């Protein structure tokens, strides 16, 4: 008791007031059990998580469900995914035709990122491009275009602010910073690919149509227009003809898709194979800018070799 009296006797003025305030706050936290937690957001795929991380910043945590190398078209959610989504402040998926498994989660704060893209920038994949014979379909691979991502940032920041009003200022500031970075990134990639405008790409899957539209590249054809649907001998024969007619320089595959049909096509045409990555998440392709730069560099290498 004497020790405590001595302690208080040496505290005067501002020092005493500060000590009392600290002890009072500690008492309140102890009594109420109050803790400050960062909001958690969950995204279905790595590139969407990378975009969210730029806008969320230090305000919260962003988790990607899809692991590097997995395909969003065939992914089977794990029990841990369900738990993560249930505990999240918001759940973001790309587009219902792309990661439809996201619709199986019970989450009231689910956001379809494609709906945040201005309508005039939403691309429609023609029946020819996606290998179908019916109507055209919405192309959900919007994130391959830095300009399209930049255009969706105001809506993304607004949606995050609705979910977490106290973080609105941070979300808006982060979105503005990221928009400026995307402008610079687009200028950089435009300069890299300008010498190769009008080149025709033979893709394993039509995942890069937004990217190609931005930088003046053309689609020669797709080996596997629909996920999981292997090409017929007739369609492979047609791709061989197209590759020769349009002076295709290479065949571009993806880490998430089987390589068998691409190897057959490469053998028949003598074309080299390069790997483009629409999803990232792997080392060196974790941030959004890293992913875009990686793909731009692969294209430059393929066109210049």
Helices and strands as residue ranges (DSSP letters): H 2-9, H 13-32, E 39-43, H 46-56, G 57-59, E 60-64, H 79-86, E 90-93, G 100-104, E 110-112, G 113-116, G 119-121, E 124-125, H 127-130, E 137-138, G 142-144, H 146-163, G 165-167, H 168-193, G 194-196, E 200-203, H 209-214, E 218-222, H 233-245, E 250-253, H 260-269, E 272-275, H 288-304
